[in-house]
Amino acid sequence: MYATRRRFLGSFVLGAAAVTVAACSQSTVPPVATSSTSTSSTSRTPASASASTAAPVATAATSAGPVTIDVIAWNSGTSAEAFKNAMDGINGKFKQKSPNVSVTFEMLGQGATWTNAQKTRIAAQKVDVSAMYGFAPSDIINFQPDKQFIDLSNLASIKNFDQTNVNRFMSWKGKVWQMTLAYVGHIVWTNEDIFAKYNLKHPQTYADFQKIGDTLKSSNIVPIIVGAKEQTSLNRFASMVEMTVQRPKHPQFWADLITQGKADFTTPEWVETYKRAKEFSSKYFDPNFSGISYPTTAGLFASGKYAMMPDGSFAGGDIEAAKPTFQKLGAFTAAMADDPAANQVQPVYGDISWAGLNFSKNVDTVRNWIDFFGQKDNYQTFMQVLQYYPTQLIDLTGPVPEAEAPLLKKTAVAMTRSTLPGMVLDIAFTELLLSDKYTPESYAQYVQKQFDDSKPQWQKYVGMFDQDWAKLYFGQ
């Protein structure tokens, strides 16, 4: 079986029908919450001075004696060895700068294995720096960054990052609590050899997208591969349809959901979203998609049998690792709307980030290490290996970043990262796409009922986030 590096990192663990959105959209196992949780945590006022208050950035380790900091992250699957080598390179350079400092780096599995290990280490206060995902509402609620993370606001290297990315993925209550190195998105990968053979161009509208599918089918080419046996990858496709069909009609939908607890999944734009998702998947996906295992999809796509694969931007590395039979890899943002402008916005969310824990006995050293990571040369070297979307304004080389670069002009946070802990939604459209039980209209009622029935579990968080934060987070 071909195991992708992002099998667990970029997807929900889904039940047959619905998703219970927990600590973060990549896992259903919640991280540890500190004992300081209280109603005061919903305030938007600046955090009082505490262990997390930023100190001036030191230029060397704070002690002349030996210092060790412990850094943990998830195992990045097929790119794990490259990830480890890149980390060894950074830590080796840091050792030259601060000879008395040793960095212990551990990769602690994927999915639930990772989040359980992270929870245990943080609860036992046996970690100095933990990998995180870029902030989403659920991350902020579960991790309480202003209570247990080190303030990174005045690190010199923060200035190297694009301010939009700092606002979206690193900040809370006006301060920076983690350094988000990368983000990822949802796009459609293409076999450009097939496109060239049949004189196909990347679609601008839904009609264009349908025409491509019809042309390929008439030539006995299966247009699209999606692996839905585990049901996880469907959230990518659902995210693309929502971004292009629903959101342009109601741009404040997710902000209203987070800040007011209001959402209506039965509106005409949502029904149209469900209608197109069902119609398109029924006509153009491999007819056996519900039985195809997601970890095999990159390899199957690389074999040249399919023309397109809707997935995460992170899948590009897996496609290349599978040694594609075709010459050129391409990508476009899904054209599910009639308006070409609506189809240009890519759904994205934050990925690998570093957060320092404020119970660390070596806070200054932690800040120095994170700051060192954000220095341009160090960052460039690391991201050239990782090849996810960079949060600094740098250029990456290779077929994957070259295919993705034109798609980064317009982005907005994916709906898969936009809910509160306890909200129950079929956010990947699994019940709609994998069965014929519902019409688009009845499915809309089903989703609304899920949302309403779960309200007692999440309504306590409404009011924690205000419109200013929501505009920064959800804005393009």
C-alpha positions, 0 to 999 in steps of 0.5 A: 500500500502506498502511504502518503505523508499527509494521510493523517495530517491534512484530514479529519478522522470521519465516521460513516455519517458525521464529523464531531469537530474536536481539537483541530481539524486534523484529529479527533483527539483533543490536546490538553487544556490547562487548568486555567480555563475560565470565563475570563478566557473569553475576554479580548483584553490583553493578557496580564503579565505572566510567564508567557510575557515576552522578554527581550530576544537574547542573542545567545543561550542564557546560561554558560552551562549546558542547556537542552530543549525538547522539541516534538512534532508529528511524523510526516509520513513518506517525507519523514526522513527528509523532515528529520534531515532538514531539522538536523541541519537547522539544529546543527547550525544553531549548535554552532551559534550556541555551543552549550545548547542541545536540541532533542527532536522527536517525531511522535507519530501521526493522527491520534497517536501524535495528539495523544503523545502531544497531550501527554508531554504537555500535561507532564511539562516534558516539552519545551517546543511543540509543533502545532497547526496554524491557529483555528478557533478550535486550536485557540480554545483547546490550547489557550495560547495566551495562558500556556504559550510563550509570547513571540511578538517581538522576535526579530524574525517575525518581521520576515513573515507576510503580515496576512499569514501572521494575522491568520495563523500566528496571532491571538489577542494582538500577540504572536503565540506561534511561528507558522512556517507553512500553510496548505490548500485544496486544489485540483492536480492535473496530468498535463500530458492528458490535457495536452493530448485532448486540447484541454485548458484549465477550466474557468467556470463550472460549464468548462469543468463539466465539458472537460469531464465529458470530453475525457469520458467520451475518450474512455479516460476516467476524469477524476480519482478520489479515494473515499474508502476512509472518507477523509479526503472528501473534505478537500472536495467539499471545501472547494465547492463551498469556497466557490459556490456558497461563500461568494453569496454569503461571505460572512457565513463562517464569521457569523457562525464563530462570533454569533453561533448563527448558521443556516445550511438550508439557504439557496446557496447551500442547496446549490453547493450540495447539488453541484457536489453530488452532480459532479462527483456522480458524473466524473469521479471514478465510479468506485471512488467510495472503495478506493483507499486514500493512501493509494490515490497519489500512486494511482494518479501518478500511473497516468490512468486519471486526468485530475485529482482534487486533493491537498496541495501537500499531495504534490510531493506524494505524486512526485515521490510515486514517479509519475509516468507523465511529463508535466504536473499541473494544478488549478483551483476548482471551478465549481461556480459560474463566476470565474472570479469566484473560482480563483479563491483557494481554500487554505489552512495553517500547517506546521508551526512552532509554539514554545511552552511557558512552563519551560525552564529555558524560555530565552533559549526556546525563543532564540531557537524559534527566532533562528528558525525564522531567519530568512536563510534558515527558513528558505533551506527548510521550506525547500525540503518541506515544499508546502506554501511558505508563510514568508515571501520566498520562492521555492523550486521544483515541479510542485511549487511551480505548479502551485505558485499561480494559485496563491494570489487569492486564498481564504481559510478553508471551512474544514478549519472553521468550527468550534469544539463540539459542533457536529457537522457532516463537513465532508458531505459524506452522507450526500456523496457516498449514498443516495439517501438524501436529495440536496434539499433534504441533506441541507435539513440534515446538516442543519439539524446536526448543527442545532442538536449539537448547540449545547456542546459548543454555545459556551464558546460563542462570544470568545471571538469577535468580528475583528478577529474573524475578518482577519482570519477569514479574509482573503 
